[in-house]
Amino acid sequence: MTLTAYGPLCTEVYEITKPIDRDYPDVPYYIRHLSLIGGRILEAMVGTGRLLIPLLEAGINVEGIDSSPDTLAVCRKHCTDRNLNPVLHQGCVEKLDIPGKFSA
């Protein structure tokens, strides 16, 4: 058996170990550098939105992709709670099939 997506239990563990509102040292770095890029940005393996949400709140045009419908559902809920309307894709980054181009 090959695990292709995080299920409910993995999603719950992710929520516990990587909560959305914690101060992560990588977030300011990505905001600083990605805000200079412009255009569409894709966060691969977006999970529950730990990085996507602060990027969206900073006004960065970022979309997310993840293979797990469970983590994407939680990500959507976190975004809805913050009045954010993200573009999220379900799929594998190994077989990326999203129309258009991304700047980063």
DSSP file with accessible surface (Angstrom, degrees, kcal/mol):
  #  RESIDUE AA STRUCTURE BP1 BP2  ACC     N-H-->O    O-->H-N    N-H-->O    O-->H-N    TCO  KAPPA ALPHA  PHI   PSI    X-CA   Y-CA   Z-CA
    1    1 A M              0   0  225      0, 0.0     2,-0.5     0, 0.0     0, 0.0   0.000 360.0 360.0 360.0 134.5    0.0    0.0    0.0
    2    2 A T        -     0   0  118      2,-0.0     2,-0.6     0, 0.0     0, 0.0  -0.923 360.0-134.2-108.7 128.6    1.3    3.5   -0.9
    3    3 A L        +     0   0  118     -2,-0.5     3,-0.1     1,-0.2     0, 0.0  -0.712  32.2 166.1 -81.8 118.4    0.2    6.4    1.2
    4    4 A T        +     0   0  105     -2,-0.6     2,-0.3     1,-0.3    -1,-0.2   0.524  59.9  23.5-111.1 -10.2   -0.8    9.2   -1.2
    5    5 A A  S    S-     0   0   26     63,-0.1     2,-0.3    61,-0.0    -1,-0.3  -0.993  78.4-105.7-154.0 148.3   -2.7   11.6    1.1
    6    6 A Y        -     0   0  106     -2,-0.3    64,-0.6    -3,-0.1    65,-0.4  -0.613  40.5-154.7 -70.5 133.1   -2.9   12.5    4.7
    7    7 A G     >  -     0   0   22     -2,-0.3     4,-2.4    63,-0.1     5,-0.2  -0.188  39.2 -73.0 -94.6-166.7   -6.1   11.2    6.2
    8    8 A P  H  > S+     0   0   94      0, 0.0     4,-2.2     0, 0.0     5,-0.1   0.888 130.0  48.8 -59.6 -41.5   -8.1   12.5    9.2
    9    9 A L  H  > S+     0   0  125      2,-0.2     4,-2.4     1,-0.2     5,-0.2   0.944 112.9  46.4 -67.6 -45.2   -5.6   11.3   11.8
   10   10 A C  H  > S+     0   0   55      1,-0.2     4,-2.5     2,-0.2    -1,-0.2   0.892 111.7  53.0 -62.8 -37.2   -2.6   12.8   10.1
   11   11 A T  H  X S+     0   0    6     -4,-2.4     4,-2.3     2,-0.2    -1,-0.2   0.916 108.3  50.0 -64.8 -40.9   -4.5   16.0    9.6
   12   12 A E  H  X S+     0   0  121     -4,-2.2     4,-1.9     2,-0.2    -2,-0.2   0.921 111.0  48.6 -64.3 -42.4   -5.2   16.2   13.3
   13   13 A V  H  X S+     0   0   75     -4,-2.4     4,-2.8     1,-0.2     5,-0.3   0.919 110.0  52.5 -63.0 -42.1   -1.6   15.6   14.2
   14   14 A Y  H  X S+     0   0   40     -4,-2.5     4,-2.3     1,-0.2    -2,-0.2   0.913 107.9  51.7 -59.3 -42.1   -0.6   18.3   11.7
   15   15 A E  H  < S+     0   0   56     -4,-2.3    -1,-0.2     1,-0.2    -2,-0.2   0.878 113.1  44.9 -62.4 -38.3   -3.0   20.7   13.4
   16   16 A I  H  < S+     0   0  115     -4,-1.9    -2,-0.2     1,-0.2    -1,-0.2   0.907 121.1  37.1 -73.1 -41.8   -1.5   19.9   16.8
   17   17 A T  H  < S+     0   0   67     -4,-2.8    -2,-0.2     1,-0.2    -3,-0.2   0.676 128.0  32.1 -88.6 -18.1    2.1   20.2   15.7
   18   18 A K  S  < S-     0   0   74     -4,-2.3    -1,-0.2    -5,-0.3    -2,-0.1  -0.458  77.7-177.0-136.5  62.1    1.8   23.0   13.2
   19   19 A P    >   -     0   0   36      0, 0.0     3,-0.9     0, 0.0    -3,-0.1  -0.243  30.9-121.9 -64.1 154.4   -0.9   25.4   14.4
   20   20 A I  T 3  S+     0   0   14      1,-0.2    -5,-0.0    -5,-0.1    29,-0.0   0.890 101.7  49.4 -65.9 -44.2   -1.8   28.3   12.2
   21   21 A D  T 3  S+     0   0  126      2,-0.1    -1,-0.2    33,-0.0     2,-0.2   0.263  81.1 114.7 -91.5  17.5   -1.2   31.3   14.5
   22   22 A R  S <  S-     0   0  137     -3,-0.9     2,-1.0     1,-0.1    -4,-0.0  -0.509  75.2-108.6 -83.0 153.6    2.2   30.4   15.8
   23   23 A D        -     0   0  161     -2,-0.2    -2,-0.1     4,-0.0    -1,-0.1  -0.732  40.9-174.1 -83.7 104.9    5.3   32.6   15.1
   24   24 A Y    >   -     0   0   35     -2,-1.0     3,-0.8    26,-0.1     0, 0.0  -0.836  25.9-137.3-100.0 137.0    7.3   30.5   12.6
   25   25 A P  T 3> S+     0   0  121      0, 0.0     4,-0.7     0, 0.0    -1,-0.1   0.768 100.5  57.4 -67.4 -22.0   10.7   31.9   11.6
   26   26 A D  H 3> S+     0   0   46      1,-0.2     4,-2.6     2,-0.1     5,-0.2   0.777  90.3  72.6 -79.8 -22.8   10.2   31.1    7.9
   27   27 A V  H <> S+     0   0   17     -3,-0.8     4,-2.7     1,-0.2     5,-0.2   0.949  97.7  44.9 -61.9 -51.3    7.0   33.1    7.5
   28   28 A P  H  > S+     0   0   70      0, 0.0     4,-2.7     0, 0.0    -1,-0.2   0.903 112.6  54.7 -59.9 -36.3    8.5   36.6    7.5
   29   29 A Y  H  X S+     0   0  112     -4,-0.7     4,-2.4     2,-0.2     5,-0.3   0.956 111.4  42.9 -59.0 -50.9   11.3   35.3    5.2
   30   30 A Y  H  X S+     0   0   90     -4,-2.6     4,-3.0     1,-0.2     5,-0.4   0.900 113.8  51.3 -66.3 -38.9    8.7   34.1    2.6
   31   31 A I  H  X S+     0   0   47     -4,-2.7     4,-1.9    -5,-0.2    -1,-0.2   0.951 111.4  48.4 -61.3 -46.4    6.6   37.2    3.0
   32   32 A R  H  < S+     0   0  142     -4,-2.7     4,-0.4    -5,-0.2    -2,-0.2   0.931 120.7  34.8 -60.1 -47.0    9.6   39.4    2.4
   33   33 A H  H >< S+     0   0   82     -4,-2.4     3,-0.8    -5,-0.2     4,-0.3   0.897 118.3  48.2 -80.7 -39.9   10.9   37.6   -0.7
   34   34 A L  H >X S+     0   0   27     -4,-3.0     3,-1.3    -5,-0.3     4,-0.9   0.794 100.4  66.0 -74.5 -25.2    7.6   36.5   -2.3
   35   35 A S  T 3< S+     0   0   69     -4,-1.9    -1,-0.2    -5,-0.4    -2,-0.2   0.739  99.0  55.2 -67.6 -18.6    6.1   40.0   -2.0
   36   36 A L  T <4 S+     0   0  142     -3,-0.8    -1,-0.3    -4,-0.4    -2,-0.2   0.611  98.3  65.6 -84.0 -12.8    8.7   41.2   -4.5
   37   37 A I  T <4 S-     0   0   75     -3,-1.3    -2,-0.2    -4,-0.3    -1,-0.1   0.920  76.7-167.2 -82.3 -46.0    7.8   38.6   -7.1
   38   38 A G     <  +     0   0   44     -4,-0.9    65,-0.1     1,-0.2    -2,-0.1   0.020  45.7  66.1  71.4 167.0    4.3   39.6   -8.2
   39   39 A G  S    S-     0   0   42     63,-0.1    22,-0.3    64,-0.1     2,-0.2  -0.167  99.5 -28.8  76.5-176.8    2.1   37.2  -10.2
   40   40 A R        -     0   0   59     61,-0.3    63,-3.3    -3,-0.1    64,-1.1  -0.522  57.1-165.3 -76.6 140.6    0.8   33.9   -9.1
   41   41 A I  E     -a   62   0A   7     20,-2.2    22,-2.9    -2,-0.2     2,-0.5  -0.971   6.1-150.5-126.4 138.8    2.6   31.9   -6.5
   42   42 A L  E     -a   63   0A  31     62,-2.4     2,-0.7    -2,-0.4    22,-0.2  -0.947   2.1-156.8-114.4 125.1    2.0   28.2   -5.8
   43   43 A E  E >   -a   64   0A  31     20,-3.1    22,-2.1    -2,-0.5     3,-0.5  -0.892  19.0-146.8 -97.0 113.2    2.6   26.7   -2.4
   44   44 A A  E 3  S+a   65   0A  44     -2,-0.7    22,-0.1     1,-0.2    48,-0.0  -0.566  79.0  12.7 -78.6 142.8    3.1   23.0   -2.9
   45   45 A M  T 3  S-     0   0  123     20,-1.0    21,-0.2    -2,-0.2    -1,-0.2   0.959  76.3-179.5  55.5  57.6    1.8   20.6   -0.2
   46   46 A V    X   -     0   0    0     19,-2.1     3,-1.8    -3,-0.5     4,-0.4   0.714   8.8-178.9 -65.2 -23.1   -0.1   23.5    1.4
   47   47 A G  T 3   -     0   0    2      1,-0.2    28,-0.3    18,-0.2    -1,-0.2  -0.308  65.0 -19.9  59.8-134.2   -1.5   21.3    4.3
   48   48 A T  T 3  S-     0   0    0     26,-0.1    -1,-0.2   -30,-0.1    30,-0.2   0.376 103.4 -91.0 -92.8   3.6   -3.8   23.1    6.6
   49   49 A G  S <> S+     0   0    0     -3,-1.8     4,-2.1    29,-0.1    -2,-0.1   0.597  72.7 147.3 103.6  15.9   -2.5   26.6    5.7
   50   50 A R  T  4 S+     0   0   40     -4,-0.4   -26,-0.1     1,-0.2    -3,-0.1   0.878  89.4  17.8 -52.7 -41.0    0.3   27.2    8.1
   51   51 A L  T  > S+     0   0   17     -5,-0.3     4,-1.8     2,-0.1    -1,-0.2   0.825 121.0  61.6 -99.0 -39.1    2.2   29.3    5.4
   52   52 A L  H  > S+     0   0    0     -6,-0.3     4,-2.8     1,-0.2     5,-0.2   0.910 100.4  54.7 -55.7 -45.9   -0.6   30.0    2.9
   53   53 A I  H  X S+     0   0    1     -4,-2.1     4,-2.8     1,-0.2     5,-0.2   0.946 109.0  44.3 -63.1 -49.7   -2.7   32.0    5.4
   54   54 A P  H  > S+     0   0   23      0, 0.0     4,-1.3     0, 0.0    -1,-0.2   0.881 113.6  52.9 -64.2 -30.9   -0.1   34.5    6.5
   55   55 A L  H  <>S+     0   0    2     -4,-1.8     5,-2.3     2,-0.2     3,-0.2   0.939 111.0  46.0 -66.3 -44.6    1.0   34.9    2.8
   56   56 A L  H ><5S+     0   0   35     -4,-2.8     3,-2.0     1,-0.2    -1,-0.2   0.921 110.6  52.9 -61.6 -43.7   -2.7   35.7    1.9
   57   57 A E  H 3<5S+     0   0  108     -4,-2.8    -1,-0.2     1,-0.3    -2,-0.2   0.785 104.6  56.6 -64.5 -24.4   -3.0   38.1    4.8
   58   58 A A  T 3<5S-     0   0   53     -4,-1.3    -1,-0.3    -3,-0.2    -2,-0.2   0.404 123.0-107.5 -85.4   1.5    0.1   39.9    3.6
   59   59 A G  T < 5 +     0   0   67     -3,-2.0     2,-0.3     1,-0.3    -3,-0.2   0.630  67.8 150.2  84.8  15.1   -1.6   40.4    0.2
   60   60 A I      < -     0   0   12     -5,-2.3     2,-1.8    -6,-0.2    -1,-0.3  -0.644  52.7-124.4 -84.8 137.5    0.4   37.9   -1.7
   61   61 A N        +     0   0   88     -2,-0.3   -20,-2.2   -22,-0.3     2,-0.4  -0.564  53.4 156.8 -81.5  79.2   -1.3   36.2   -4.7
   62   62 A V  E     -a   41   0A   3     -2,-1.8    25,-0.5   -22,-0.2     2,-0.3  -0.873  25.1-170.4-114.8 139.9   -0.7   32.6   -3.5
   63   63 A E  E     -ab  42  87A  14    -22,-2.9   -20,-3.1    -2,-0.4     2,-0.3  -0.829  14.9-140.6-116.6 163.4   -2.5   29.4   -4.4
   64   64 A G  E     -ab  43  88A   0     23,-2.2    25,-2.8    -2,-0.3     2,-0.4  -0.931  11.6-167.6-128.5 151.4   -2.1   26.0   -2.7
   65   65 A I  E     +ab  44  89A   4    -22,-2.1   -19,-2.1    -2,-0.3   -20,-1.0  -0.995  14.9 159.1-134.8 141.0   -2.0   22.4   -3.8
   66   66 A D  E     - b   0  90A  11     23,-1.8    25,-1.7    -2,-0.4    26,-0.1  -0.972  39.0-137.4-154.1 151.3   -2.2   19.3   -1.7
   67   67 A S  S    S+     0   0   37     -2,-0.3    25,-0.1    23,-0.2     3,-0.1   0.637  82.3  87.9 -84.3 -12.7   -3.1   15.7   -2.4
   68   68 A S     >  -     0   0    0      1,-0.2     4,-2.1    23,-0.1     5,-0.2  -0.752  55.1-166.9 -96.3 116.2   -5.1   15.4    0.8
   69   69 A P  H  > S+     0   0   59      0, 0.0     4,-2.0     0, 0.0    -1,-0.2   0.841  91.6  58.1 -64.6 -28.2   -8.7   16.3    0.8
   70   70 A D  H  > S+     0   0   61    -64,-0.6     4,-1.7     2,-0.2     5,-0.2   0.936 108.3  41.9 -68.3 -47.5   -8.7   16.2    4.6
   71   71 A T  H  > S+     0   0    0    -65,-0.4     4,-2.6     1,-0.2    -1,-0.2   0.898 113.7  53.6 -68.5 -35.9   -5.9   18.8    5.0
   72   72 A L  H  X S+     0   0    0     -4,-2.1     4,-2.8     1,-0.2    -2,-0.2   0.892 106.0  53.3 -64.6 -37.3   -7.5   21.0    2.3
   73   73 A A  H  X S+     0   0   55     -4,-2.0     4,-2.0     2,-0.2    -1,-0.2   0.918 111.3  45.5 -63.0 -42.4  -10.8   21.0    4.1
   74   74 A V  H  X S+     0   0   36     -4,-1.7     4,-2.7     2,-0.2     5,-0.2   0.918 111.6  52.6 -67.5 -40.1   -9.1   22.2    7.3
   75   75 A C  H  X S+     0   0    0     -4,-2.6     4,-2.4   -28,-0.3    -2,-0.2   0.937 108.9  49.8 -60.1 -45.7   -7.2   24.8    5.3
   76   76 A R  H  X S+     0   0  111     -4,-2.8     4,-2.9     1,-0.2    -1,-0.2   0.906 110.4  50.8 -59.6 -40.9  -10.4   26.1    3.8
   77   77 A K  H  X S+     0   0  121     -4,-2.0     4,-2.6     2,-0.2    -2,-0.2   0.932 109.5  49.2 -64.4 -45.6  -12.0   26.3    7.2
   78   78 A H  H  X S+     0   0   26     -4,-2.7     4,-0.8     1,-0.2    -1,-0.2   0.904 113.7  47.6 -58.8 -41.3   -9.1   28.3    8.6
   79   79 A C  H ><>S+     0   0    0     -4,-2.4     5,-3.0    -5,-0.2     3,-0.9   0.927 110.4  50.6 -67.0 -44.3   -9.3   30.6    5.6
   80   80 A T  H ><5S+     0   0   95     -4,-2.9     3,-1.9     1,-0.3    -2,-0.2   0.912 105.7  56.7 -59.5 -41.7  -13.1   31.0    6.0
   81   81 A D  H 3<5S+     0   0   94     -4,-2.6    -1,-0.3     1,-0.3    -2,-0.2   0.751 112.7  42.5 -60.2 -23.7  -12.6   31.8    9.7
   82   82 A R  T <<5S-     0   0   57     -3,-0.9    -1,-0.3    -4,-0.8    -2,-0.2   0.176 117.2-111.2-108.1  13.6  -10.3   34.7    8.6
   83   83 A N  T < 5S+     0   0  156     -3,-1.9     2,-0.4     1,-0.2    -3,-0.2   0.848  71.5 141.4  57.6  36.8  -12.5   35.9    5.7
   84   84 A L      < -     0   0   35     -5,-3.0    -1,-0.2    -8,-0.1    -2,-0.1  -0.863  40.9-158.8-105.8 146.0  -10.0   34.6    3.1
   85   85 A N        -     0   0  160     -2,-0.4    -9,-0.1    -3,-0.1     2,-0.0  -0.739  21.9-172.9-124.6  81.0  -11.0   33.0   -0.1
   86   86 A P        -     0   0   22      0, 0.0     2,-0.7     0, 0.0   -23,-0.1  -0.293  28.2-123.5 -76.9 158.3   -8.0   31.0   -1.3
   87   87 A V  E     +b   63   0A  72    -25,-0.5   -23,-2.2     2,-0.0     2,-0.4  -0.916  40.2 179.8 -95.2 113.2   -7.5   29.2   -4.6
   88   88 A L  E     -b   64   0A  21     -2,-0.7     2,-0.4   -25,-0.2   -23,-0.2  -0.960  12.5-162.2-120.6 139.3   -6.8   25.6   -3.5
   89   89 A H  E     -b   65   0A  43    -25,-2.8   -23,-1.8    -2,-0.4     2,-0.6  -0.943  11.1-144.6-119.6 139.3   -6.1   22.7   -5.8
   90   90 A Q  E     +b   66   0A 120     -2,-0.4     2,-0.3   -25,-0.2   -23,-0.2  -0.915  55.3  88.9-102.1 125.2   -6.3   19.0   -5.0
   91   91 A G  S    S-     0   0   26    -25,-1.7     2,-0.4    -2,-0.6   -23,-0.1  -0.950  74.6 -73.7 169.5 176.1   -3.7   17.0   -6.8
   92   92 A C    >   -     0   0   49     -2,-0.3     3,-1.2     3,-0.2     5,-0.1  -0.794  25.0-143.5 -96.9 135.1   -0.2   15.6   -6.8
   93   93 A V  G >  S+     0   0   50     -2,-0.4     3,-1.1     1,-0.3    -1,-0.1   0.785 102.1  64.7 -66.4 -24.4    2.7   17.9   -7.4
   94   94 A E  G 3  S+     0   0  157      1,-0.3    -1,-0.3    -3,-0.0    -2,-0.0   0.755 113.4  32.5 -68.2 -23.6    4.4   15.1   -9.3
   95   95 A K  G <  S-     0   0  172     -3,-1.2    -1,-0.3     2,-0.0    -3,-0.2  -0.306  88.0-178.4-125.5  47.1    1.6   15.3  -11.8
   96   96 A L    <   +     0   0   86     -3,-1.1    -3,-0.1     1,-0.1     2,-0.1  -0.239  10.6 168.6 -58.1 125.1    0.9   19.0  -11.7
   97   97 A D        +     0   0  149     -5,-0.1    -1,-0.1     2,-0.1    -4,-0.0  -0.522  19.3 138.0-139.9  66.2   -1.9   20.0  -14.0
   98   98 A I        -     0   0   24      2,-0.1    -2,-0.0    -2,-0.1    -9,-0.0  -0.961  52.5-118.9-114.4 126.9   -2.9   23.6  -13.1
   99   99 A P  S    S+     0   0  106      0, 0.0     2,-0.1     0, 0.0    -2,-0.1  -0.282  74.4  21.2 -64.4 150.1   -3.7   25.9  -16.0
  100  100 A G  S    S-     0   0   58      2,-0.0     2,-0.3     0, 0.0    -2,-0.1  -0.250  89.7 -70.9  88.3-177.6   -1.6   29.0  -16.4
  101  101 A K        -     0   0  188     -2,-0.1     2,-0.4   -60,-0.0   -61,-0.3  -0.837  31.9-143.6-117.0 155.6    1.9   29.9  -15.2
  102  102 A F        -     0   0   52     -2,-0.3   -61,-0.2     1,-0.1   -63,-0.1  -0.911   8.5-149.7-116.7 145.5    3.3   30.7  -11.8
  103  103 A S              0   0   73    -63,-3.3   -62,-0.2    -2,-0.4    -1,-0.1   0.686 360.0 360.0 -83.6 -23.3    6.0   33.2  -11.0
  104  104 A A              0   0   52    -64,-1.1   -62,-2.4   -70,-0.0    -1,-0.2  -0.988 360.0 360.0-156.1 360.0    7.2   31.2   -8.0
